[in-house]
């Protein structure tokens, strides 16, 4: 376990990297004994630094929810990070490409809560009952840490690679549709790059939400009414470049688009 001085130094580095857009050297290369628990300590302190600067919490993101991504990273459970209000973008927006480092896009569903969800012992039924609506979302992955050789420890420290999210399409109540079978086609510049179905997220996209409520409960934390919970990707990350237009078609749930300028 890293000492508090080291954790503080890493968190301050990541705050500065967010300002300068210059990624810091890989943490696990510099601290080979760094653990997942250390990474969440860094993320918590980074969040506190951001909130002290006036950023407002809008929700949470869940990552590494697909079996393929878990096998690729050598872990057996998802990870999580926070969403600040300034990360939530509108459908059809223009995104400044150079505000992100190594931006990539994933296709997801977002759960908007009308009631709190508290663990331990939260279930999928608690999530469905607490959700006001589910809406399509694109996650824009970012990196405050160099990409080459990254591990799950680096990613968690880096707020689970959360950059921003675009909300759009048609919101639906969670019991009005079988969320497992929501599918999407992801385009870049009119060409299909990825397709996926929401059951790829732990068998049901709501599964990650109750996992998160239970995961953060021992720390005295819970999911709050009004929060947006980004439930995890059901496509691979798609790299984007300056000038790219991204378009996702969710069928009956509508479409989302944004352009990187």
N, C-alpha and C positions, 0 to 999 in steps of 0.2 A: 504493500500500500504506500502510495506517495504521501509525503508530508504536506502540511497545509500551505507552506510557503511555495512549494512547487505547483500545487493545484492553483493557487492564486496567480502565479506567474503565467501559467498556461491560459487561464481564463482571460487575463488581461491581453495576452498576445492575440487571442481570437477576437476580442472586441476591436482591437486595432486593425486586424486583418479585414474585418467587416467594413471598416472605414476606408482603408487604402486599396482594397481589392487585390492585395498581394498575399497569396497563401503562405502560411508558415510551414517550415519543414515538418515532415511527418512525425507525429508524437511517438509512435511506437519504435521508430528508429532511434530517437533520443532517449526514450524511457522504456526499454524492452520489457521491464517487469510491470508496466502499467496494466491495470485490470479493468474489467467492465465497471466495477464499483467506482474506481478512480474516475473513469470517463463520465459517469453520471454526476459525480461530485463537481467535475469541471463544468458540465452543462448547467448544473444548478447555480453555480456561482456566476457563469456567463449570463444566465437569465436574470439574476439579481442585478448585475451591472447594467443590463439593458433597461430593466424596469426603473432603475435609479435615474437613467437618462430620459425617462418619460414615455418609454414604449409600453403599450397596453396589451395585456394578454387577451387573445381572441379565441384560443382553443389549443388543441394538441394534434400532433401527427403521429401516426404509427407506421413504422417501416419494417422491411424484411418479413413480410407476412406470407410470402409465397414459399413453397417447399424448395423450389429451385434456387431462390436467393439465399435461403438458410443453408442449403448444402454448399453453395458457392462461398459463403462467408464462414462456415464451420461453426455456426451457432444453432441452437435448437429452439429459440424463441424470438419474437419480434423485438424491435427497439422502439424508442419514442423520443419526441422532442416537443418544443412549444411553437405555437403560431402567434405572432404578434399582429395587431390590427393593421399595421402598415404592410404586412405581407399578403393581405387579402385583396385581390384585384378583380375588376369587373370583366365580364364576358365582352370580347371584342377589343380589348385594351391593346395598346402599343407598349411593349416592354423594352426598356433600354438594355440592350444585350451586354454592354460593358459594365453594367451594375452587378453582374454576376461573374463568378469564376467557374469555368467548365460547365455552363448550364446544360441541363438535360430535362426532359419532360416525361412524366408518367401519367397514366390514366387511372382515376380513382373515383370513389364515391365519398361524399362528405355527409356526416350526420350532424344536424343542428338540433341541439337539445332544448326541450321545454321544461325538463326537471333534472335535478341533480342525480348522479349515479355514484353511489359510494360502495366500495368494497370493504372488507373481503366478502366473498360469496356472491358477488354480482353475477348475473346470468344473461344469456341472450334475450330472455323475456324482459328483464329490467331495461335493457337497451332499447328494445322495440317500444316499450311503454313510455320511456323517457324521451323518445325522439319526436320532435315536431314534424320534421320532414327530412328526406334524403335527397341530395341534389348532385348532379355530375360535377366533377372538379378535375382540373389539371394541376399537378404539382410540378413546380419548377425547382429542380434540385440545384443546390449551390455547394461550393466548397471553400471553406476558409483554411483548409489544410491541403497540401500538395496531394495529387491523386495517386501517383505511382506507389504501389505497394501498400495502399491503405488497408487497414483491418477494421473490424467492428468497433474496436476501442477508439480508433481515430474518428470513425463516423459518429458514434454516440457523443464524443466530446464536442463535435462540430454540429450540435443540435440535430443529430440524425440527418444531416445534409439538407435541412429545410432552407429553401430560398424564398419562395413565394407560392401562391396558389391562385388559380383563376376559377371562379364559380360561374356556372351557367346552366343552360338547359332548363328542363321542367322539373320542379320539385315535386316529390310524391310522398305520401304518407307511407310509413314502412310496412303496414299491413295490407296496403292496396296492391302490392306487386310482390312477386317472388324475387327478392333481391339477389338470390344466388344466380339467376339467369339474366341479369342485366349484362349486356355486352356492349363493346365499343370498338370502333375502327378509328385508328389514329393516322392522320395524314401529315406529311410535311411537304409543302409546296406542291399540292395536288397529287402526290404519290403516297400510296398506302405503305406505312412503315411497320405498324404493329396492330394486332387484334387481340382481344382478350375477353374473358367472361369473369364476372365478379366472384363466382364460387372459387376461383383460384386464390382468393384471400381467406386462408384458413377454413375453407369449406363454406363460409358465409361471411359477407363483409361486416356484419355486426359482431363477429367473434372477436376481432381485435379490440373493439371498443370495451367489451366487458373485461377482456384480458388486461387492458390498460387500467381500468378502474380498480381491479384487484391488485395490480402491480404497484400502484402508487399509494394504496391504502396504508401500508405499514409506515409510510412517511407522513401520515396525517393529511394526505392530499386526496382530492376526489375531483370528479368531472362535474362542472357546474352548469345550471340552466343558462342558455344563451351561448354556450361555447360551440364552436365548430370542431368536430372531430374528423380528421382526414384519415380514412380507415385503412389505407394501404393500396398499393398498386396491383393491377392485374395485367400489366404489360411490363416489358423490359424498359429500362431508361432509354429514351431516344435523344441522342445529342442534337443540339440546335446551334445554328450559326447566325451571324449577323445577316439580316435580311430575310430570314426564314419566316414563313407563315405556317402556323400550327392549327390544325382543325381536327376535332374529335366528334364523331357521330355516334350517339348513344341510342339510336332508333327512337322509340317512343319517348325516351327521356330527353330528346332534343340534342342540341349541338353546342360546342364551345369552340371559340377561336381566339387566337392572339397572334401578334406579329412582333418579331424581335428586330429592333431598329438600331 
